[in-house]
Amino acid sequence: IVIGTFLSTMFVCFWIEPYMLYKHGLDGNVKDYFKRYIINTIITIIAYIPTNLINKLIIGNNISIFTIRAIICLVVPNIIFIVFYCKSDEFHYYFNLLKMKLN
């Protein structure tokens, strides 16, 4: 069931829905969507690798080790995402929105 759901999503929903949306709804180019999707996937993998490597260095099985690993999982990927996305329009939009909410 899980494999069937994954395969149907990859062969139908993943390709057809963005194509139809960009062709009939947004009047844009679906190639830009998939290019951005691939770039975001690569950045996510780049964030995963150091997070996983750092967590593998921490050995143990108690609540303090869990807390340290959770902090690493929170901090490391976010630093990597900030480095990659800090110049994007979306980042500036949400950063300014956050500043307005905090003020």
C-alpha positions in Angstrom: 0.0 0.0 0.0 2.8 2.4 0.9 4.8 1.6 -2.2 1.7 1.9 -4.4 0.8 5.3 -2.9 4.4 6.5 -3.4 4.5 5.4 -7.0 1.1 6.8 -7.9 2.1 10.1 -6.3 5.5 10.2 -8.2 4.0 9.2 -11.5 0.8 11.2 -11.5 0.4 13.9 -8.8 4.0 15.1 -8.8 4.1 15.8 -12.5 0.5 16.5 -13.6 -0.7 18.8 -10.9 2.1 21.4 -11.3 1.8 21.2 -15.0 -2.0 21.8 -15.0 -1.6 24.6 -12.4 1.0 26.5 -14.3 -0.6 25.9 -17.7 -4.2 26.8 -16.8 -4.0 28.7 -13.6 -0.8 30.7 -13.4 0.1 31.0 -17.0 3.7 30.4 -16.2 6.4 28.0 -17.1 6.4 24.6 -15.2 10.1 24.2 -15.9 10.9 27.1 -13.5 8.8 25.2 -10.8 10.7 22.0 -11.3 14.1 23.8 -11.4 13.3 25.4 -8.1 12.0 22.1 -6.6 15.3 20.4 -7.5 17.3 23.2 -6.0 15.3 23.1 -2.8 15.7 19.3 -2.6 19.5 19.7 -3.0 19.7 22.3 -0.3 17.6 20.1 2.0 20.0 17.2 1.4 23.0 19.5 2.1 21.3 20.5 5.4 20.7 16.8 6.3 24.3 15.6 5.8 26.1 17.8 8.4 23.2 17.4 10.9 23.3 13.7 10.6 27.2 13.6 10.9 27.2 15.8 14.0 24.5 13.7 15.6 26.4 10.5 14.9 29.3 11.9 16.9 27.1 12.2 20.0 26.9 8.8 21.7 24.5 7.9 24.4 20.9 7.1 25.2 19.5 9.5 27.8 17.4 12.6 28.0 20.3 15.0 27.9 21.7 13.4 24.7 18.3 13.6 23.2 18.0 17.3 24.1 21.5 18.0 22.6 20.5 16.1 19.4 17.2 18.0 19.2 19.0 21.3 19.5 21.5 20.3 16.8 18.5 19.3 14.6 17.0 22.7 15.2 20.0 24.9 14.8 22.2 23.3 12.1 19.6 23.0 9.3 18.3 26.5 10.0 21.7 28.0 9.8 22.3 26.3 6.4 18.9 27.4 5.2 19.6 31.0 6.2 22.9 30.9 4.4 21.3 29.6 1.2 18.1 31.6 1.3 19.1 34.9 2.9 19.2 36.8 -0.4 15.8 35.5 -1.7 12.7 37.7 -1.9 10.7 35.2 0.2 13.3 35.3 3.0 13.2 39.1 3.1 9.4 39.1 3.1 9.1 36.7 6.1 11.9 38.4 7.9 10.2 41.8 7.6 6.9 40.2 8.6 8.6 38.7 11.7 10.2 42.1 12.6 6.8 43.8 12.3 5.2 41.2 14.6 7.9 41.5 17.2 7.7 45.3 17.2 
